[in-house]
Amino acid sequence: MLILVNFQNSNGQDSMNIMQQNIKRQSVSESNDVNSRYPYKTSFKKDAPIIALGLGVTYIGNTLIKNKKPLTLAELATKTEDKIPFFDRGNAGFYSESIDEASYIPFLGSFATPLAMLLINGNERRNASHILVLYLESLSITGALFTMAAGTLDRPRPLVYGTKASIDERRNKNNQRSFYAGHTASAASATFFAAKVFHDLNPDSKAKPIVWVVAAAVPAVVGYMRYKAGFHFLSDNILGYALGAASGILIPEWHKRKGMENISIVPQVGKEYRGLTLVYNIK
C-alpha cells in the first residue's frame, strides 16, 4: 500500500509539474506574441540626439522670435493688400481677439489626444514609455521647424493689413511671424500621431476610420480659427497642417522595427552649422 500510495503521489506530482510547465510556456508564448505584434523600436542612441536637438533648435527659434523688431510707422504704411500673393488675400485685415482665444481650446486639447489614447487603449498602455518617446520626438521636430521658420522669416500676420486691430497691435513684433502656422502644425502633429499609433497597434479595430477623421478634423478647426482670427494666411495653415501631419505619421513609421534597422541618424557640428545627418540604407 505504501508503495502504491507513493507511486500515485509521484504520478500526481509529475502531472502537476507538467501542468505548471505548460502554463508557464503558454504565458511566455502569449507574452512573446504581444511583443512580436508591437511594431516600434526605440533606441537611446538614435532617439535621444534627435529629441535633444529638436528641443534645442526650438529654444533657438523662440529666442529669435522674441528678438524680432516691431514695425515702424513707415513700414506699417507699406503693408497693403496688393503686396500679398493673390491666393492669400482672402483674410487680409481680419482680426478677432475672441476667435484667437477660442482657438486655444482645440489647440491645447490636441496635445491630450495621444495621452488619452494611452489610458483608453490597452495595446498602447502596455508600451506607454516607448510611445511617449515617439510623441516627444514628433513634437520636438515639429516645434523646431516652425519656430525657426517664424524666427528667421518676417511675414506680417493678416491683421496687419487692415484697420480692425489697433496700430500698436499691428506694429507688435509678435505679429510679424505669420509664416507658418505653428498652432496648426502642433495640433496636426499630435492628433495624427495618435491616429497613426492607434492604427498600427489596433489593425483590426473598426474604430480606425473614426480616429483618422477626428485626427484630421481637430487641426483643421484650429487652422480655420487662426485664419478667421487674422493670425495666419491660408498658405501658412496649409503648410503647417501638412508638416505637422507628416511628423505625426512618419516618426512612428520610421520607428517600425524593420525600418529602424536601415536608418542611421548622426549629429553633425561644424564652424557654421549644426544639424543631423539621416542615412537610409536600401537593402
Rosetta blueprint (number, residue, H / E / L):
1 M L
2 L H
3 I H
4 L H
5 V H
6 N H
7 F H
8 Q H
9 N H
10 S H
11 N H
12 G H
13 Q H
14 D H
15 S H
16 M H
17 N H
18 I H
19 M H
20 Q H
21 Q H
22 N H
23 I H
24 K H
25 R H
26 Q H
27 S H
28 V H
29 S H
30 E H
31 S H
32 N H
33 D H
34 V H
35 N H
36 S H
37 R H
38 Y L
39 P L
40 Y E
41 K L
42 T L
43 S L
44 F H
45 K H
46 K H
47 D H
48 A H
49 P H
50 I H
51 I H
52 A H
53 L H
54 G H
55 L H
56 G H
57 V H
58 T H
59 Y H
60 I H
61 G H
62 N H
63 T H
64 L H
65 I H
66 K H
67 N L
68 K L
69 K L
70 P L
71 L L
72 T L
73 L H
74 A H
75 E H
76 L H
77 A H
78 T L
79 K L
80 T L
81 E H
82 D H
83 K H
84 I L
85 P L
86 F H
87 F H
88 D H
89 R H
90 G H
91 N H
92 A L
93 G L
94 F L
95 Y L
96 S L
97 E H
98 S H
99 I H
100 D H
101 E H
102 A H
103 S L
104 Y H
105 I H
106 P H
107 F H
108 L H
109 G H
110 S H
111 F H
112 A H
113 T H
114 P H
115 L H
116 A H
117 M H
118 L H
119 L H
120 I H
121 N L
122 G H
123 N H
124 E H
125 R H
126 R L
127 N L
128 A H
129 S H
130 H H
131 I H
132 L H
133 V H
134 L H
135 Y H
136 L H
137 E H
138 S H
139 L H
140 S H
141 I H
142 T H
143 G H
144 A H
145 L H
146 F H
147 T H
148 M H
149 A H
150 A H
151 G H
152 T H
153 L L
154 D L
155 R E
156 P L
157 R L
158 P H
159 L H
160 V H
161 Y H
162 G L
163 T L
164 K L
165 A L
166 S L
167 I H
168 D H
169 E H
170 R H
171 R H
172 N L
173 K H
174 N H
175 N H
176 Q L
177 R E
178 S L
179 F L
180 Y L
181 A L
182 G H
183 H H
184 T H
185 A H
186 S H
187 A H
188 A H
189 S H
190 A H
191 T H
192 F H
193 F H
194 A H
195 A H
196 K H
197 V H
198 F H
199 H H
200 D H
201 L H
202 N L
203 P L
204 D L
205 S L
206 K L
207 A L
208 K H
209 P H
210 I H
211 V H
212 W H
213 V H
214 V H
215 A H
216 A H
217 A H
218 V H
219 P H
220 A H
221 V H
222 V H
223 G H
224 Y H
225 M H
226 R H
227 Y H
228 K H
229 A H
230 G L
231 F L
232 H L
233 F L
234 L H
235 S H
236 D H
237 N H
238 I H
239 L H
240 G H
241 Y H
242 A H
243 L H
244 G H
245 A H
246 A H
247 S H
248 G H
249 I H
250 L H
251 I H
252 P H
253 E H
254 W H
255 H L
256 K E
257 R H
258 K H
259 G H
260 M H
261 E H
262 N L
263 I E
264 S E
265 I E
266 V E
267 P E
268 Q E
269 V E
270 G L
271 K L
272 E L
273 Y L
274 R E
275 G E
276 L E
277 T E
278 L E
279 V E
280 Y E
281 N L
282 I L
283 K L
